Amino acid sequence: MKRKKYNIIFSVILIILLFVILYFAKLYLDDYKSRILNLCAIYTILGLSLNLINGFTGLFSLGHAGFMAIGAYTTALLTMPIPIKEQNFFMAPLISPLDKIVWPFLPSLILGGILAAFVAFLIGAPVLRLKGDYLAIATLGFSEIIRVIFTNTQRLTNGALGLKGIPNTTNLFWSFGIAVITLIVMILLINSSYGRAFKAIREDEIAAENMGINLFKHKILAFTIGAFFAGIGGGLLGNLIGAIDPLMFRFFLTYNILLIIVLGGMGSITGTVISAFIITISMEALRFLDESINLGFFTIRGIPGLRMVVFSVLLMMVILFFRNGLMGNKEITLDILANKLSKKPLTKGGVKR
Amino acid sequence: MTLELFLQHFANGISLGSLYALIAIGYTMVYGILRLINFAHGDIFMMATYFAFFGVLTFNMPWYISFIVAIILTGLLGIGVEKAAYRPLRNSPKISILISAIGVSYLLENLSIVLFDGRPKPFPTPNIFADVINIGNISIQRLTFIIPVVTIILLFLLLFLVNNTKSGMAMRAVSKDQETAQLMGVDVNSTISFTFGIGSMLAAIGGLMWALKFPQIQPLMGVMPGLKCFIAAVIGGIGNIKGAVIGGFLLGIGEILLVAFLPSLSGYRDAFAFILLILILLFKPTGIMGEKIAEKV
């Protein structure tokens, strides 16, 4: 018990430290760098939510881009000021209640998440009866259907033109604040009886069912919670970039998040956080491949798109040679760190979870 | 709608459907033998069109030689993909292989954007295919007739290969039970390579026909047809060659007729296939021709 208390105190101190660092980061970093940090936090949220579905519950879902689209569009439509809405919808006016209301950021985000979760709940009821690759293709199909619908509903989403001039509300405090909340929710969820049920379903569905776990209830719970956070992540992303259109939410977006959880380790929370940062930062760092490099005496011509090739080769290498990713399904916990630092013998019961 | 118009749409539907069928066969063969959705199938299809494109325009080959070279190269590409990306993972969990397939698809797309440039290129269409035939008031491209004929011929060749030859028997054995087949002296690896080669060559033929029908090629052209043909294979009952053909025709004709009869819904054309897929998975998960496999615990 004592240890648990220390853990909580230590976590609170860590979080406060993080926000102090963020405060200084906000003061001293330029726009570009703080944007990358924002993206890191948003990809952490998205990675964690996909990992809950894919890594912990073992449901191979590829529908994340669709849920993100729902969140992004809801948040954007609710937070855009009325004159900008009129500017955007010059082809056909926005449908009636939406064109007059402007909500603050937080309720819009939460509503975006709730709508994404609601759609996931509706989709989940039929789709979660499927298994393995059928589930993958059905969820992929649903996310494509959502995208096609958004392309065609001119008066609701402005169709293929997308939305421009979304207020840039997302800043470091929003993105990291929500990332920390997501992290805490995930840790609590995974270590609860629900989390153990999720893992049991991942390991062996039939055995889990025999132990009295209600398969459908737990699957749909994981799916809905994952979609909720995907919606929130999408909302943050939309209000960070400032412009969204349906093409942004193609399944390539899902692949990027999939890469994060594969590299981090399917079923590892700390792994996901680490790899979200690694991947987002290296995506930017590899940008030099697309541009010309001037070596003084001669210039290497940049090849646009080479960055993505390097990226996909990386994905293949991780799958082929480091199948468990960085962390496998292990975690870095405070207990392990404390033991490493103090060099004392292991506590009773060991540190393995 | 007049009868002529309907017939015109119907002919279009049949030719699109037979294209879908051709590609769906490749999916179904790979799935039948490895139980794996080959996400890269659509991109292999795309590579074939580029091979032919460069054969005609860069190496100045006549179109038929260039097509044959493209089909062979694509078959080799398929075998290479299987060797590099799927074979090392054969005994690992299904999700790893699936992610590997997604990785291959992503890699091929990005690689071709770098190598071939992302902008769409016009595909050279030989006159034999482009000529228009007039029957009464209906005018139809000759290609519209050629595609179904090619599909039917290939279907029969393939059925003969699978049912009446020794390698076909090996394929069926491996798809039933890999270990037992190995014990019976079947070379599992080369059988799987062979299947991938055939499947990829079918994708290549489908891709070339596709490029003749919609003469513009670009690196992402394989994505949507790839997904739709997978759906066609599922509708027909995945793992079943005749089923894939039926599914392909159903999907192609349904899609064209949807656009023809309900033009207001034409924007939802791409969603149609997915809605059909989900309905099929819910009500008859094994597809039209699929057999039910009991799961042992």
HADDOCK unambig.tbl for C-alpha pairs under 7 A between the chains (distance, minus, plus):
assign (segid A and resid 126 and name CA) (segid B and resid 282 and name CA) 6.84 0.50 0.50
assign (segid A and resid 133 and name CA) (segid B and resid 37 and name CA) 6.95 0.50 0.50
assign (segid A and resid 138 and name CA) (segid B and resid 278 and name CA) 6.31 0.50 0.50
assign (segid A and resid 141 and name CA) (segid B and resid 274 and name CA) 5.21 0.50 0.50
assign (segid A and resid 144 and name CA) (segid B and resid 271 and name CA) 6.97 0.50 0.50
assign (segid A and resid 145 and name CA) (segid B and resid 271 and name CA) 5.05 0.50 0.50
assign (segid A and resid 148 and name CA) (segid B and resid 268 and name CA) 6.28 0.50 0.50
assign (segid A and resid 148 and name CA) (segid B and resid 271 and name CA) 6.32 0.50 0.50
assign (segid A and resid 152 and name CA) (segid B and resid 267 and name CA) 6.21 0.50 0.50
assign (segid A and resid 303 and name CA) (segid B and resid 114 and name CA) 6.92 0.50 0.50
assign (segid A and resid 304 and name CA) (segid B and resid 114 and name CA) 6.78 0.50 0.50
assign (segid A and resid 305 and name CA) (segid B and resid 110 and name CA) 6.73 0.50 0.50
assign (segid A and resid 305 and name CA) (segid B and resid 113 and name CA) 6.65 0.50 0.50
assign (segid A and resid 305 and name CA) (segid B and resid 114 and name CA) 5.57 0.50 0.50
assign (segid A and resid 306 and name CA) (segid B and resid 114 and name CA) 6.19 0.50 0.50
assign (segid A and resid 308 and name CA) (segid B and resid 110 and name CA) 6.02 0.50 0.50
assign (segid A and resid 309 and name CA) (segid B and resid 107 and name CA) 6.05 0.50 0.50
assign (segid A and resid 309 and name CA) (segid B and resid 110 and name CA) 5.28 0.50 0.50
assign (segid A and resid 309 and name CA) (segid B and resid 111 and name CA) 5.70 0.50 0.50
assign (segid A and resid 312 and name CA) (segid B and resid 103 and name CA) 6.26 0.50 0.50
assign (segid A and resid 312 and name CA) (segid B and resid 106 and name CA) 6.14 0.50 0.50
assign (segid A and resid 312 and name CA) (segid B and resid 107 and name CA) 5.02 0.50 0.50
assign (segid A and resid 313 and name CA) (segid B and resid 107 and name CA) 6.51 0.50 0.50
assign (segid A and resid 315 and name CA) (segid B and resid 103 and name CA) 6.21 0.50 0.50
assign (segid A and resid 316 and name CA) (segid B and resid 100 and name CA) 6.33 0.50 0.50
assign (segid A and resid 316 and name CA) (segid B and resid 103 and name CA) 5.61 0.50 0.50
assign (segid A and resid 319 and name CA) (segid B and resid 96 and name CA) 6.78 0.50 0.50
assign (segid A and resid 319 and name CA) (segid B and resid 100 and name CA) 6.25 0.50 0.50
